[in-house]
Amino acid sequence: MRSLLLILCVFVVAHAQTGNQANEERSDPITTLSSYYDAIKSKDFRRAYGYWESPTSSYEQFAKGFADTDHVRLLVELPLQLEGAAGSSFAEIPTIIVATTRSGNERVFTGCYTLRKSNVRDTGWRIYRAEVSQVPSTARVSRLLAQGCHNSQ
């Protein structure tokens, strides 16, 4: 008898901007991550950089790293792992990112985003840490998501 493995995952669609207003949604971890990638897709690197609680690179390095990105698709696994500690809430999000360059090449990345929200001063969710690396585009999605946040611990 075959065993069935059901993985609940969702493709996250980047929010469309209305007029000149950028979507600054930080009400939950998934929407925050989607808004982050919306900023990257829109080439609004300053806004994307602002989603990081403590950026690990300069703004110039950050913007240069995404300069060739044309389109981004985000796949996350649900349910999220939520934890609380000393006035903060943390969410770990197993993630697959498919980034398309301006020349049409696809690059696949996988890993874990950890987002944090202060329960003392509510400034919304922010990216606390990301452990993401490029993988071959032939890798199996279910295996990538299963590994997502387990490699960071």
PyMOL commands that set and color helices and strands:
alter all, ss='L'
color gray80, all
select helices_A, chain A and resi 29-41+45-49+59-66+141-147
alter helices_A, ss='H'
color red, helices_A
select strands_A, chain A and resi 9-12+69-77+81-85+88-101+106-118+126-135
alter strands_A, ss='S'
color yellow, strands_A
deselect
rebuild
show_as cartoon
